[in-house]
Amino acid sequence: MMDDNIRIAITGGQGRMGRSLILAAQQKHMNLGGVLVKPGSSVIGRDVGELIGSYKFNIKISDNLYSIIDDFDLLIDFTNTQATMKYLDICLKYKKPMVIGTTGFNQTEQDLINRVSQEIAIVLSANFSIGMNIVLKLLEKTAKVIGSNSDIEIIEKHHSRKIDAPSGTALVMGKTIANVMNLDFDKHKVCKREGIIGERKKQSIGLSTVRAGDIIGEHTAIFASIGEIIEINHKVSSRMNFAIGAIKAAEWLKYKKYGLFDMCDVLNLSCL
C-alpha cells in the first residue's frame, strides 16, 4: 500500500490530453512528480508550468522515464500503443502502478497488459468519463431487455486527428452489448458498409465512424425495433472530463497491489 500523498507522473504532457491531466492534478492538489514529452521536443528542460500557462512547478519537463523514476509512485499514460508498451515494461521493472487511457491495442499488447497486471496494479479504460461508464451500465440493462428484438447501431464522432477507428469506447460499447446477448462481438460487428450489401443480418452490431473538426467525443447507441427507437447518447465538451476521471482512478489505485481494473471498478458501478 502506498503513502496517501501519492506522487504521479504524466506522459504526453505537451498534448491536449496531457495538459488537461496536469490541470486536473493541480485542481485536485495531487503531488506531481514528473511530466514526459516526446524525444526532441523544444520544451524539454523547461518548467512544467509553461505547458499550462501557470506558475512554476519547479519540475523540469523530461523525455526519459528513467530520469524521473524516483520522483513518482504512479504513472498516468494517455499516449499511443508503442509508447505505452515501453512505459509498461519500465513500470513493471520498478513496480509502479499505471493508469492507462491509450486505445488501439492489438491482442498481443492486450495480453501483455493482462500478464503485467499480475504483478502491478493497472486501471485500463477506453473512456475515463464518469458519464460514459454510467452509459455502459445503461447499455447492459437495455440490451438485456430489448437487444434480441432490436437492430443495434453505434455511431462515434471524434476530431480529425484521432488515428484509430472505431474508437476504443465504441468497441467497448459493442462488446458490452454483445456480452449481455451472449454473442461473439468480433463475429457480429459490422464496421464497413458499401455497395449492394443485402439485408441486415440478424443480431449484427453496426459501428459507424465520423472524423471531423475538433469534436472531442460523441457516442450514440441505437436500439431500433418496429415502431420504436431508443437512443443512448453521450457527448463530451471538455477533455477535463477524462482527466478528472483519470485522477480519480489514480487516487483509487494507490490502495491496490496488483490486478487489472477499469472505471467501473473505480466507480463501484458493478452494484447497479
C-alpha positions as CSV (number, residue, x, y, z in Angstrom):
1,M,0.0,0.0,0.0
2,M,1.3,3.5,-0.9
3,D,1.5,6.6,1.2
4,D,-1.6,8.7,1.0
5,N,0.5,11.5,-0.6
6,I,0.9,9.6,-3.9
7,R,3.2,11.2,-6.5
8,I,2.1,10.9,-10.1
9,A,3.9,11.3,-13.4
10,I,2.1,12.2,-16.6
11,T,3.1,11.2,-20.1
12,G,2.3,13.1,-23.3
13,G,2.5,16.4,-21.4
14,Q,2.7,18.6,-24.5
15,G,-0.6,17.2,-26.0
16,R,-4.1,18.3,-25.3
17,M,-4.9,15.4,-23.0
18,G,-1.6,15.7,-21.2
19,R,-2.2,19.4,-20.5
20,S,-5.6,18.6,-19.2
21,L,-4.2,15.9,-16.9
22,I,-1.7,18.5,-15.5
23,L,-4.5,20.9,-14.8
24,A,-6.7,18.2,-13.2
25,A,-3.8,17.2,-11.0
26,Q,-3.3,20.8,-10.0
27,Q,-7.0,21.3,-9.2
28,K,-7.2,18.1,-7.2
29,H,-4.0,19.1,-5.3
30,M,-2.2,15.9,-6.4
31,N,1.6,15.7,-6.0
32,L,3.1,15.9,-9.5
33,G,6.4,14.2,-9.7
34,G,7.2,14.5,-13.4
35,V,5.9,15.1,-16.9
36,L,7.2,13.4,-20.0
37,V,7.1,14.6,-23.6
38,K,8.3,13.2,-26.9
39,P,12.1,13.0,-27.5
40,G,13.4,16.1,-29.3
41,S,10.6,18.3,-28.1
42,S,11.5,22.0,-27.7
43,V,10.1,22.1,-24.2
44,I,12.4,19.5,-22.7
45,G,14.2,21.0,-19.6
46,R,11.7,23.8,-19.2
47,D,9.3,24.1,-16.3
48,V,6.1,22.1,-16.3
49,G,4.1,25.3,-15.6
50,E,4.8,26.6,-19.1
51,L,2.7,23.8,-20.6
52,I,-0.5,25.1,-19.0
53,G,0.4,28.8,-18.6
54,S,0.7,28.5,-14.9
55,Y,3.1,29.4,-12.1
56,K,6.4,27.5,-11.8
57,F,6.1,23.9,-10.6
58,N,9.8,23.6,-10.1
59,I,9.6,20.4,-12.1
60,K,11.6,20.1,-15.4
61,I,9.9,18.5,-18.4
62,S,11.7,15.3,-19.4
63,D,11.7,12.9,-22.3
64,N,13.1,10.0,-20.3
65,L,11.1,8.0,-17.8
66,Y,14.2,6.5,-16.2
67,S,15.4,10.1,-15.3
68,I,12.3,10.6,-13.1
69,I,11.8,7.1,-11.9
70,D,12.4,8.0,-8.2
71,D,10.2,11.1,-8.4
72,F,6.8,9.3,-8.8
73,D,4.7,6.4,-7.4
74,L,2.2,6.0,-10.2
75,L,2.2,6.8,-14.0
76,I,-0.8,8.2,-15.9
77,D,-0.4,7.4,-19.6
78,F,-2.5,8.7,-22.5
79,T,-0.2,8.3,-25.5
80,N,0.0,5.7,-28.1
81,T,0.3,1.9,-28.1
82,Q,4.0,1.8,-28.9
83,A,4.9,4.3,-26.1
84,T,2.5,2.7,-23.6
85,M,4.2,-0.7,-24.1
86,K,7.6,0.9,-23.4
87,Y,6.3,2.6,-20.3
88,L,4.6,-0.7,-19.2
89,D,7.9,-2.5,-19.3
90,I,9.6,0.1,-17.2
91,C,6.8,0.3,-14.7
92,L,6.9,-3.4,-14.3
93,K,10.6,-3.3,-13.6
94,Y,10.2,-0.7,-10.9
95,K,6.8,-1.9,-9.6
96,K,5.0,1.4,-10.5
97,P,1.2,1.2,-10.9
98,M,-0.3,2.6,-14.1
99,V,-3.5,4.4,-15.2
100,I,-3.8,3.8,-19.0
101,G,-6.1,5.7,-21.3
102,T,-4.3,4.8,-24.5
103,T,-6.6,2.9,-27.0
104,G,-6.0,0.8,-30.1
105,F,-4.1,-2.1,-28.5
106,N,-3.8,-5.3,-30.6
107,Q,-4.4,-8.7,-28.9
108,T,-0.7,-9.3,-28.2
109,E,-0.4,-6.0,-26.5
110,Q,-3.6,-6.6,-24.5
111,D,-2.3,-10.0,-23.4
112,L,0.9,-8.4,-22.2
113,I,-1.0,-5.8,-20.2
114,N,-3.0,-8.7,-18.6
115,R,0.2,-10.5,-17.7
116,V,1.8,-7.4,-16.2
117,S,-1.2,-6.7,-14.1
118,Q,-0.5,-9.9,-12.2
119,E,2.5,-8.0,-10.7
120,I,1.4,-4.3,-10.7
121,A,-1.9,-2.6,-10.4
122,I,-3.3,-1.2,-13.6
123,V,-6.5,0.8,-14.4
124,L,-7.1,0.4,-18.1
125,S,-10.1,2.1,-19.7
126,A,-11.0,3.3,-23.2
127,N,-13.0,6.2,-21.6
128,F,-12.4,7.8,-18.2
129,S,-15.6,9.8,-18.3
130,I,-17.8,9.1,-15.3
131,G,-20.9,9.7,-17.5
132,M,-19.8,7.2,-20.2
133,N,-19.2,4.5,-17.6
134,I,-22.8,5.0,-16.4
135,V,-23.9,4.8,-20.1
136,L,-22.2,1.3,-20.3
137,K,-24.4,0.2,-17.4
138,L,-27.5,1.6,-19.2
139,L,-26.4,-0.4,-22.3
140,E,-26.3,-3.6,-20.3
141,K,-29.8,-3.0,-19.0
142,T,-31.2,-2.1,-22.4
143,A,-29.6,-4.9,-24.3
144,K,-30.9,-7.4,-21.7
145,V,-34.5,-6.3,-22.2
146,I,-34.7,-5.5,-25.9
147,G,-31.4,-6.4,-27.5
148,S,-32.6,-9.6,-29.2
149,N,-35.5,-7.7,-30.8
150,S,-33.6,-4.7,-32.0
151,D,-31.3,-3.6,-34.8
152,I,-28.3,-2.2,-32.9
153,E,-26.0,0.6,-34.2
154,I,-23.2,2.5,-32.6
155,I,-22.1,5.9,-34.0
156,E,-19.0,7.6,-32.8
157,K,-17.6,11.0,-33.6
158,H,-14.2,12.4,-32.9
159,H,-11.7,15.1,-34.1
160,S,-9.9,14.8,-37.4
161,R,-6.5,13.9,-35.7
162,K,-7.7,10.7,-33.9
163,I,-5.8,7.8,-35.5
164,D,-7.7,4.7,-34.5
165,A,-11.2,3.7,-35.6
166,P,-13.7,2.7,-34.4
167,S,-12.9,4.4,-31.1
168,G,-11.9,2.3,-28.2
169,T,-15.1,3.5,-26.4
170,A,-17.3,2.4,-29.3
171,L,-15.7,-1.0,-29.3
172,V,-16.3,-1.3,-25.5
173,M,-19.9,-0.3,-26.1
174,G,-20.3,-3.0,-28.7
175,K,-18.6,-5.6,-26.5
176,T,-20.8,-4.7,-23.6
177,I,-24.0,-5.2,-25.6
178,A,-22.7,-8.4,-27.2
179,N,-21.7,-9.9,-23.8
180,V,-25.2,-9.4,-22.4
181,M,-26.7,-11.0,-25.6
182,N,-24.2,-13.9,-25.4
183,L,-22.8,-13.0,-28.8
184,D,-19.2,-13.2,-30.1
185,F,-18.6,-9.5,-30.8
186,D,-15.9,-10.0,-33.4
187,K,-18.2,-12.2,-35.4
188,H,-21.3,-9.9,-35.2
189,K,-19.8,-6.4,-35.5
190,V,-20.1,-4.7,-38.9
191,C,-17.7,-1.8,-39.4
192,K,-18.0,-1.2,-43.1
193,R,-20.9,-1.0,-45.5
194,E,-20.5,-0.1,-49.1
195,G,-22.3,-1.0,-52.4
196,I,-25.1,-3.6,-52.5
197,I,-24.8,-5.3,-49.1
198,G,-28.1,-7.1,-48.9
199,E,-30.5,-7.1,-46.0
200,R,-29.2,-6.6,-42.5
201,K,-28.1,-9.8,-40.8
202,K,-29.9,-10.6,-37.6
203,Q,-28.0,-9.8,-34.3
204,S,-25.4,-7.7,-36.1
205,I,-24.0,-4.7,-34.3
206,G,-23.1,-1.9,-36.7
207,L,-20.3,0.6,-35.9
208,S,-20.0,3.9,-37.8
209,T,-17.2,6.4,-37.6
210,V,-17.0,10.2,-38.1
211,R,-13.7,12.1,-38.1
212,A,-14.2,15.8,-38.3
213,G,-13.1,19.2,-36.9
214,D,-12.3,19.3,-33.2
215,I,-15.1,17.0,-31.9
216,I,-13.8,15.8,-28.5
217,G,-16.0,12.8,-28.4
218,E,-19.6,11.7,-29.0
219,H,-21.1,8.2,-28.9
220,T,-24.6,7.1,-29.6
221,A,-26.1,3.6,-29.3
222,I,-29.3,3.0,-31.3
223,F,-31.8,0.2,-30.5
224,A,-34.3,0.2,-33.4
225,S,-37.3,-2.0,-33.5
226,I,-40.7,-1.9,-35.3
227,G,-42.3,1.4,-34.5
228,E,-39.8,2.4,-31.8
229,I,-36.2,3.7,-31.4
230,I,-34.2,4.1,-28.3
231,E,-31.0,6.2,-28.5
232,I,-28.5,6.4,-25.7
233,N,-26.1,9.4,-26.3
234,H,-23.0,10.7,-24.5
235,K,-21.3,13.9,-25.6
236,V,-18.1,15.3,-24.2
237,S,-17.5,19.1,-24.3
238,S,-14.1,19.2,-22.5
239,R,-11.1,16.8,-22.1
240,M,-11.1,17.8,-18.4
241,N,-13.9,15.3,-18.0
242,F,-11.5,12.5,-18.9
243,A,-8.6,14.0,-16.9
244,I,-10.6,14.3,-13.7
245,G,-11.7,10.6,-14.1
246,A,-8.0,9.6,-14.6
247,I,-7.0,11.4,-11.4
248,K,-9.9,9.7,-9.6
249,A,-8.6,6.4,-10.9
250,A,-5.1,7.2,-9.6
251,E,-6.4,8.0,-6.2
252,W,-8.3,4.8,-6.1
253,L,-5.5,2.6,-7.4
254,K,-3.0,3.6,-4.8
255,Y,-4.5,1.1,-2.4
256,K,-4.1,-1.8,-4.8
257,K,-1.0,-4.0,-5.0
258,Y,-1.8,-5.7,-8.4
259,G,-4.6,-6.5,-10.7
260,L,-6.3,-5.2,-13.9
261,F,-9.2,-2.8,-13.3
262,D,-11.4,-0.4,-15.2
263,M,-13.5,2.6,-14.4
264,C,-16.5,0.5,-13.4
265,D,-14.3,-0.8,-10.6
266,V,-13.1,2.7,-9.7
267,L,-16.7,4.0,-9.6
268,N,-18.2,0.8,-8.0
269,L,-20.7,0.5,-10.8
270,S,-21.0,-3.3,-10.5
271,C,-23.7,-2.8,-7.9
272,L,-26.0,-1.1,-10.4
